[in-house]
Amino acid sequence: MKRLSALLALLCTAALAAGCSSDASRSRGDAATLATGAPADTSLPSGPVHLVMWWWGDQEAPGAKAWLADTVAAYHQKHPNITIETVLQTTDGLIPGFQAAAAAKQGPDLQYFWGGIYSQQPAWAGSIVPVSDYVPAAELKHYLNAAAEDSYDGKILTAPWYVNPQFPVLVRKDVLAAHGLEVPRTWDDFMTACDTLHKAGVTTIAGGVKDGWFGGWLFSMLGAQPLDSQTDVTDAVVGKKKFTDAELAEMWTRLQETREHHCWNDDINSLELYQAQQRWVSGDAAMTITAGTDAPNFVQKVGADKVAITTMPTFGDGPFAGKMATTSQTIGITSWSKYPQVGADFIQFMHSPDRLQAFYDKTGVMPADDRFDVSKVSDPTKKQLFDMALKGSPYIENYIPVELDSNAVFTNVQLVLQGSRSGKDAAADMQKQMERLRIKDRSLAKNFEAWAG
């Protein structure tokens, strides 16, 4: 799930879009009014209809491509006058490709988005219409994570498709046992394991932050523990709190502790995450972190009897401590689509019982719908991940501006782990960058406040 290049492209194109004209700026500044006007016509046209869907996901949910092809074919059989063309996007091309389409107001009718801020910003820019204008509330209530991540001013912006648990810690029980250790559940036990394994010349937890994105994962896994709600984060974005406040700054001092106790591989700053994860597979590291959709593949490589799946060891006592974060990847309807009601109908078809089960059968990934029967999942690894996701906490990286993520979170994680910046200074830098960002983009606080409200 390497998204750094796509994220940087989003920053550039969003800034460009915001500065194209005074009308565009006013539109983005008034994003709290996303209503499309009159109630949507939910009837389907009888004449020929051609939709284009740009999507991503086979990269993290292998089998999604075959599932989508089957789903499109089944929908065409039900509605012979409607054809849907699907275009699988690259990871680096997903966001810049859509931003180019949005600037030209042409391209896909349906577009894939990551959740949270990645769904919010296209809506604030006027590039998508709320799916809740076309999909009934009785249907949307079944879609997992929609209300928290993808709602704005009383509307649901994009429709969750599948769940991505964020992020399980994979533990080699055999590596720990060889050094007289058990799976660490508390922070003190984690620090003890780091000290013991470092003395033995073994990496405790393998990671790589060269590409930056793993820094965002750590921000969420450590930063959520002391919080009462994701609103603590959005309050810091709009200026009601500060990222130097104790509950928001603690993650940086905890990250510094992991460096001081030699928890990571020494070359963490020169490796990308997936390079480092292979050391866990080979037994050269006791722990690693991966995307939930990919965890069963890692467990299978090592053997389930040797692996424990857990969360980041706990130091906080907030409601998110000891929980795995969860997010849903989503589908949105573009504002220039001639057939938004058809797009909405196809989204609902994707959530039909047959299609939900077929998605799991093809991919092994959990559909983002509470009507999917998790009790029928027999694979113990997947069942555990799904249960953890259903009981999970918000993924707080999805609640900060993209620019703050790339410039403050990514960079400061790298600097703290290489020992050139203290945790206290990292928190101060994040606060300073957020203050600058509020001045640079005055509509930001307004949009975030409406989102959080």
Secondary structure as a PSIPRED ss2 file (coil, helix, strand):
# PSIPRED VFORMAT (PSIPRED V4.0)

   1 M C   1.000  0.000  0.000
   2 K C   1.000  0.000  0.000
   3 R C   1.000  0.000  0.000
   4 L H   0.000  1.000  0.000
   5 S H   0.000  1.000  0.000
   6 A H   0.000  1.000  0.000
   7 L H   0.000  1.000  0.000
   8 L H   0.000  1.000  0.000
   9 A H   0.000  1.000  0.000
  10 L H   0.000  1.000  0.000
  11 L H   0.000  1.000  0.000
  12 C H   0.000  1.000  0.000
  13 T H   0.000  1.000  0.000
  14 A H   0.000  1.000  0.000
  15 A H   0.000  1.000  0.000
  16 L H   0.000  1.000  0.000
  17 A H   0.000  1.000  0.000
  18 A H   0.000  1.000  0.000
  19 G C   1.000  0.000  0.000
  20 C C   1.000  0.000  0.000
  21 S C   1.000  0.000  0.000
  22 S H   0.000  1.000  0.000
  23 D H   0.000  1.000  0.000
  24 A H   0.000  1.000  0.000
  25 S H   0.000  1.000  0.000
  26 R H   0.000  1.000  0.000
  27 S H   0.000  1.000  0.000
  28 R H   0.000  1.000  0.000
  29 G H   0.000  1.000  0.000
  30 D C   1.000  0.000  0.000
  31 A C   1.000  0.000  0.000
  32 A C   1.000  0.000  0.000
  33 T C   1.000  0.000  0.000
  34 L C   1.000  0.000  0.000
  35 A C   1.000  0.000  0.000
  36 T C   1.000  0.000  0.000
  37 G C   1.000  0.000  0.000
  38 A C   1.000  0.000  0.000
  39 P C   1.000  0.000  0.000
  40 A C   1.000  0.000  0.000
  41 D C   1.000  0.000  0.000
  42 T C   1.000  0.000  0.000
  43 S C   1.000  0.000  0.000
  44 L C   1.000  0.000  0.000
  45 P C   1.000  0.000  0.000
  46 S C   1.000  0.000  0.000
  47 G C   1.000  0.000  0.000
  48 P C   1.000  0.000  0.000
  49 V E   0.000  0.000  1.000
  50 H E   0.000  0.000  1.000
  51 L E   0.000  0.000  1.000
  52 V E   0.000  0.000  1.000
  53 M E   0.000  0.000  1.000
  54 W E   0.000  0.000  1.000
  55 W E   0.000  0.000  1.000
  56 W C   1.000  0.000  0.000
  57 G C   1.000  0.000  0.000
  58 D C   1.000  0.000  0.000
  59 Q C   1.000  0.000  0.000
  60 E C   1.000  0.000  0.000
  61 A C   1.000  0.000  0.000
  62 P C   1.000  0.000  0.000
  63 G C   1.000  0.000  0.000
  64 A H   0.000  1.000  0.000
  65 K H   0.000  1.000  0.000
  66 A H   0.000  1.000  0.000
  67 W H   0.000  1.000  0.000
  68 L H   0.000  1.000  0.000
  69 A H   0.000  1.000  0.000
  70 D H   0.000  1.000  0.000
  71 T H   0.000  1.000  0.000
  72 V H   0.000  1.000  0.000
  73 A H   0.000  1.000  0.000
  74 A H   0.000  1.000  0.000
  75 Y H   0.000  1.000  0.000
  76 H H   0.000  1.000  0.000
  77 Q H   0.000  1.000  0.000
  78 K H   0.000  1.000  0.000
  79 H C   1.000  0.000  0.000
  80 P C   1.000  0.000  0.000
  81 N C   1.000  0.000  0.000
  82 I E   0.000  0.000  1.000
  83 T E   0.000  0.000  1.000
  84 I E   0.000  0.000  1.000
  85 E E   0.000  0.000  1.000
  86 T E   0.000  0.000  1.000
  87 V E   0.000  0.000  1.000
  88 L E   0.000  0.000  1.000
  89 Q C   1.000  0.000  0.000
  90 T C   1.000  0.000  0.000
  91 T C   1.000  0.000  0.000
  92 D C   1.000  0.000  0.000
  93 G C   1.000  0.000  0.000
  94 L H   0.000  1.000  0.000
  95 I H   0.000  1.000  0.000
  96 P H   0.000  1.000  0.000
  97 G H   0.000  1.000  0.000
  98 F H   0.000  1.000  0.000
  99 Q H   0.000  1.000  0.000
 100 A H   0.000  1.000  0.000
 101 A H   0.000  1.000  0.000
 102 A H   0.000  1.000  0.000
 103 A H   0.000  1.000  0.000
 104 A H   0.000  1.000  0.000
 105 K C   1.000  0.000  0.000
 106 Q C   1.000  0.000  0.000
 107 G C   1.000  0.000  0.000
 108 P C   1.000  0.000  0.000
 109 D C   1.000  0.000  0.000
 110 L E   0.000  0.000  1.000
 111 Q E   0.000  0.000  1.000
 112 Y E   0.000  0.000  1.000
 113 F E   0.000  0.000  1.000
 114 W C   1.000  0.000  0.000
 115 G C   1.000  0.000  0.000
 116 G C   1.000  0.000  0.000
 117 I H   0.000  1.000  0.000
 118 Y H   0.000  1.000  0.000
 119 S H   0.000  1.000  0.000
 120 Q H   0.000  1.000  0.000
 121 Q H   0.000  1.000  0.000
 122 P H   0.000  1.000  0.000
 123 A H   0.000  1.000  0.000
 124 W H   0.000  1.000  0.000
 125 A C   1.000  0.000  0.000
 126 G C   1.000  0.000  0.000
 127 S C   1.000  0.000  0.000
 128 I E   0.000  0.000  1.000
 129 V E   0.000  0.000  1.000
 130 P C   1.000  0.000  0.000
 131 V H   0.000  1.000  0.000
 132 S H   0.000  1.000  0.000
 133 D H   0.000  1.000  0.000
 134 Y C   1.000  0.000  0.000
 135 V C   1.000  0.000  0.000
 136 P C   1.000  0.000  0.000
 137 A H   0.000  1.000  0.000
 138 A H   0.000  1.000  0.000
 139 E H   0.000  1.000  0.000
 140 L H   0.000  1.000  0.000
 141 K C   1.000  0.000  0.000
 142 H C   1.000  0.000  0.000
 143 Y E   0.000  0.000  1.000
 144 L C   1.000  0.000  0.000
 145 N C   1.000  0.000  0.000
 146 A H   0.000  1.000  0.000
 147 A H   0.000  1.000  0.000
 148 A H   0.000  1.000  0.000
 149 E H   0.000  1.000  0.000
 150 D C   1.000  0.000  0.000
 151 S E   0.000  0.000  1.000
 152 Y E   0.000  0.000  1.000
 153 D C   1.000  0.000  0.000
 154 G C   1.000  0.000  0.000
 155 K E   0.000  0.000  1.000
 156 I E   0.000  0.000  1.000
 157 L C   1.000  0.000  0.000
 158 T C   1.000  0.000  0.000
 159 A E   0.000  0.000  1.000
 160 P E   0.000  0.000  1.000
 161 W E   0.000  0.000  1.000
 162 Y E   0.000  0.000  1.000
 163 V E   0.000  0.000  1.000
 164 N E   0.000  0.000  1.000
 165 P E   0.000  0.000  1.000
 166 Q E   0.000  0.000  1.000
 167 F C   1.000  0.000  0.000
 168 P C   1.000  0.000  0.000
 169 V E   0.000  0.000  1.000
 170 L E   0.000  0.000  1.000
 171 V E   0.000  0.000  1.000
 172 R E   0.000  0.000  1.000
 173 K H   0.000  1.000  0.000
 174 D H   0.000  1.000  0.000
 175 V H   0.000  1.000  0.000
 176 L H   0.000  1.000  0.000
 177 A H   0.000  1.000  0.000
 178 A C   1.000  0.000  0.000
 179 H C   1.000  0.000  0.000
 180 G C   1.000  0.000  0.000
 181 L C   1.000  0.000  0.000
 182 E C   1.000  0.000  0.000
 183 V C   1.000  0.000  0.000
 184 P C   1.000  0.000  0.000
 185 R C   1.000  0.000  0.000
 186 T E   0.000  0.000  1.000
 187 W H   0.000  1.000  0.000
 188 D H   0.000  1.000  0.000
 189 D H   0.000  1.000  0.000
 190 F H   0.000  1.000  0.000
 191 M H   0.000  1.000  0.000
 192 T H   0.000  1.000  0.000
 193 A H   0.000  1.000  0.000
 194 C H   0.000  1.000  0.000
 195 D H   0.000  1.000  0.000
 196 T H   0.000  1.000  0.000
 197 L H   0.000  1.000  0.000
 198 H H   0.000  1.000  0.000
 199 K H   0.000  1.000  0.000
 200 A C   1.000  0.000  0.000
 201 G C   1.000  0.000  0.000
 202 V C   1.000  0.000  0.000
 203 T E   0.000  0.000  1.000
 204 T E   0.000  0.000  1.000
 205 I E   0.000  0.000  1.000
 206 A E   0.000  0.000  1.000
 207 G C   1.000  0.000  0.000
 208 G C   1.000  0.000  0.000
 209 V C   1.000  0.000  0.000
 210 K C   1.000  0.000  0.000
 211 D C   1.000  0.000  0.000
 212 G C   1.000  0.000  0.000
 213 W H   0.000  1.000  0.000
 214 F H   0.000  1.000  0.000
 215 G H   0.000  1.000  0.000
 216 G H   0.000  1.000  0.000
 217 W H   0.000  1.000  0.000
 218 L H   0.000  1.000  0.000
 219 F H   0.000  1.000  0.000
 220 S H   0.000  1.000  0.000
 221 M H   0.000  1.000  0.000
 222 L H   0.000  1.000  0.000
 223 G H   0.000  1.000  0.000
 224 A C   1.000  0.000  0.000
 225 Q C   1.000  0.000  0.000
 226 P C   1.000  0.000  0.000
 227 L C   1.000  0.000  0.000
 228 D C   1.000  0.000  0.000
 229 S C   1.000  0.000  0.000
 230 Q C   1.000  0.000  0.000
 231 T H   0.000  1.000  0.000
 232 D H   0.000  1.000  0.000
 233 V H   0.000  1.000  0.000
 234 T H   0.000  1.000  0.000
 235 D H   0.000  1.000  0.000
 236 A H   0.000  1.000  0.000
 237 V H   0.000  1.000  0.000
 238 V H   0.000  1.000  0.000
 239 G C   1.000  0.000  0.000
 240 K C   1.000  0.000  0.000
 241 K C   1.000  0.000  0.000
 242 K C   1.000  0.000  0.000
 243 F C   1.000  0.000  0.000
 244 T C   1.000  0.000  0.000
 245 D C   1.000  0.000  0.000
 246 A H   0.000  1.000  0.000
 247 E H   0.000  1.000  0.000
 248 L H   0.000  1.000  0.000
 249 A H   0.000  1.000  0.000
 250 E H   0.000  1.000  0.000
 251 M H   0.000  1.000  0.000
 252 W H   0.000  1.000  0.000
 253 T H   0.000  1.000  0.000
 254 R H   0.000  1.000  0.000
 255 L H   0.000  1.000  0.000
 256 Q H   0.000  1.000  0.000
 257 E H   0.000  1.000  0.000
 258 T H   0.000  1.000  0.000
 259 R H   0.000  1.000  0.000
 260 E H   0.000  1.000  0.000
 261 H C   1.000  0.000  0.000
 262 H C   1.000  0.000  0.000
 263 C C   1.000  0.000  0.000
 264 W E   0.000  0.000  1.000
 265 N C   1.000  0.000  0.000
 266 D C   1.000  0.000  0.000
 267 D C   1.000  0.000  0.000
 268 I H   0.000  1.000  0.000
 269 N H   0.000  1.000  0.000
 270 S H   0.000  1.000  0.000
 271 L C   1.000  0.000  0.000
 272 E C   1.000  0.000  0.000
 273 L H   0.000  1.000  0.000
 274 Y H   0.000  1.000  0.000
 275 Q H   0.000  1.000  0.000
 276 A H   0.000  1.000  0.000
 277 Q H   0.000  1.000  0.000
 278 Q H   0.000  1.000  0.000
 279 R H   0.000  1.000  0.000
 280 W H   0.000  1.000  0.000
 281 V H   0.000  1.000  0.000
 282 S C   1.000  0.000  0.000
 283 G C   1.000  0.000  0.000
 284 D C   1.000  0.000  0.000
 285 A E   0.000  0.000  1.000
 286 A E   0.000  0.000  1.000
 287 M E   0.000  0.000  1.000
 288 T E   0.000  0.000  1.000
 289 I E   0.000  0.000  1.000
 290 T C   1.000  0.000  0.000
 291 A C   1.000  0.000  0.000
 292 G C   1.000  0.000  0.000
 293 T C   1.000  0.000  0.000
 294 D C   1.000  0.000  0.000
 295 A H   0.000  1.000  0.000
 296 P H   0.000  1.000  0.000
 297 N H   0.000  1.000  0.000
 298 F H   0.000  1.000  0.000
 299 V H   0.000  1.000  0.000
 300 Q H   0.000  1.000  0.000
 301 K H   0.000  1.000  0.000
 302 V H   0.000  1.000  0.000
 303 G C   1.000  0.000  0.000
 304 A H   0.000  1.000  0.000
 305 D H   0.000  1.000  0.000
 306 K H   0.000  1.000  0.000
 307 V E   0.000  0.000  1.000
 308 A E   0.000  0.000  1.000
 309 I E   0.000  0.000  1.000
 310 T E   0.000  0.000  1.000
 311 T C   1.000  0.000  0.000
 312 M C   1.000  0.000  0.000
 313 P C   1.000  0.000  0.000
 314 T E   0.000  0.000  1.000
 315 F C   1.000  0.000  0.000
 316 G C   1.000  0.000  0.000
 317 D C   1.000  0.000  0.000
 318 G C   1.000  0.000  0.000
 319 P C   1.000  0.000  0.000
 320 F C   1.000  0.000  0.000
 321 A C   1.000  0.000  0.000
 322 G C   1.000  0.000  0.000
 323 K C   1.000  0.000  0.000
 324 M C   1.000  0.000  0.000
 325 A E   0.000  0.000  1.000
 326 T E   0.000  0.000  1.000
 327 T E   0.000  0.000  1.000
 328 S E   0.000  0.000  1.000
 329 Q E   0.000  0.000  1.000
 330 T E   0.000  0.000  1.000
 331 I E   0.000  0.000  1.000
 332 G E   0.000  0.000  1.000
 333 I E   0.000  0.000  1.000
 334 T E   0.000  0.000  1.000
 335 S C   1.000  0.000  0.000
 336 W C   1.000  0.000  0.000
 337 S C   1.000  0.000  0.000
 338 K C   1.000  0.000  0.000
 339 Y C   1.000  0.000  0.000
 340 P H   0.000  1.000  0.000
 341 Q H   0.000  1.000  0.000
 342 V H   0.000  1.000  0.000
 343 G H   0.000  1.000  0.000
 344 A H   0.000  1.000  0.000
 345 D H   0.000  1.000  0.000
 346 F H   0.000  1.000  0.000
 347 I H   0.000  1.000  0.000
 348 Q H   0.000  1.000  0.000
 349 F H   0.000  1.000  0.000
 350 M H   0.000  1.000  0.000
 351 H C   1.000  0.000  0.000
 352 S C   1.000  0.000  0.000
 353 P H   0.000  1.000  0.000
 354 D H   0.000  1.000  0.000
 355 R H   0.000  1.000  0.000
 356 L H   0.000  1.000  0.000
 357 Q H   0.000  1.000  0.000
 358 A H   0.000  1.000  0.000
 359 F H   0.000  1.000  0.000
 360 Y H   0.000  1.000  0.000
 361 D H   0.000  1.000  0.000
 362 K H   0.000  1.000  0.000
 363 T H   0.000  1.000  0.000
 364 G C   1.000  0.000  0.000
 365 V C   1.000  0.000  0.000
 366 M C   1.000  0.000  0.000
 367 P E   0.000  0.000  1.000
 368 A C   1.000  0.000  0.000
 369 D E   0.000  0.000  1.000
 370 D C   1.000  0.000  0.000
 371 R C   1.000  0.000  0.000
 372 F C   1.000  0.000  0.000
 373 D C   1.000  0.000  0.000
 374 V H   0.000  1.000  0.000
 375 S H   0.000  1.000  0.000
 376 K H   0.000  1.000  0.000
 377 V C   1.000  0.000  0.000
 378 S C   1.000  0.000  0.000
 379 D C   1.000  0.000  0.000
 380 P H   0.000  1.000  0.000
 381 T H   0.000  1.000  0.000
 382 K H   0.000  1.000  0.000
 383 K H   0.000  1.000  0.000
 384 Q H   0.000  1.000  0.000
 385 L H   0.000  1.000  0.000
 386 F H   0.000  1.000  0.000
 387 D H   0.000  1.000  0.000
 388 M H   0.000  1.000  0.000
 389 A H   0.000  1.000  0.000
 390 L H   0.000  1.000  0.000
 391 K C   1.000  0.000  0.000
 392 G C   1.000  0.000  0.000
 393 S E   0.000  0.000  1.000
 394 P E   0.000  0.000  1.000
 395 Y C   1.000  0.000  0.000
 396 I H   0.000  1.000  0.000
 397 E H   0.000  1.000  0.000
 398 N H   0.000  1.000  0.000
 399 Y H   0.000  1.000  0.000
 400 I C   1.000  0.000  0.000
 401 P C   1.000  0.000  0.000
 402 V H   0.000  1.000  0.000
 403 E H   0.000  1.000  0.000
 404 L H   0.000  1.000  0.000
 405 D H   0.000  1.000  0.000
 406 S H   0.000  1.000  0.000
 407 N H   0.000  1.000  0.000
 408 A H   0.000  1.000  0.000
 409 V H   0.000  1.000  0.000
 410 F H   0.000  1.000  0.000
 411 T H   0.000  1.000  0.000
 412 N H   0.000  1.000  0.000
 413 V H   0.000  1.000  0.000
 414 Q H   0.000  1.000  0.000
 415 L H   0.000  1.000  0.000
 416 V H   0.000  1.000  0.000
 417 L H   0.000  1.000  0.000
 418 Q H   0.000  1.000  0.000
 419 G C   1.000  0.000  0.000
 420 S C   1.000  0.000  0.000
 421 R C   1.000  0.000  0.000
 422 S C   1.000  0.000  0.000
 423 G H   0.000  1.000  0.000
 424 K H   0.000  1.000  0.000
 425 D H   0.000  1.000  0.000
 426 A H   0.000  1.000  0.000
 427 A H   0.000  1.000  0.000
 428 A H   0.000  1.000  0.000
 429 D H   0.000  1.000  0.000
 430 M H   0.000  1.000  0.000
 431 Q H   0.000  1.000  0.000
 432 K H   0.000  1.000  0.000
 433 Q H   0.000  1.000  0.000
 434 M H   0.000  1.000  0.000
 435 E H   0.000  1.000  0.000
 436 R H   0.000  1.000  0.000
 437 L H   0.000  1.000  0.000
 438 R H   0.000  1.000  0.000
 439 I H   0.000  1.000  0.000
 440 K H   0.000  1.000  0.000
 441 D C   1.000  0.000  0.000
 442 R H   0.000  1.000  0.000
 443 S H   0.000  1.000  0.000
 444 L H   0.000  1.000  0.000
 445 A H   0.000  1.000  0.000
 446 K H   0.000  1.000  0.000
 447 N H   0.000  1.000  0.000
 448 F H   0.000  1.000  0.000
 449 E H   0.000  1.000  0.000
 450 A H   0.000  1.000  0.000
 451 W H   0.000  1.000  0.000
 452 A H   0.000  1.000  0.000
 453 G C   1.000  0.000  0.000
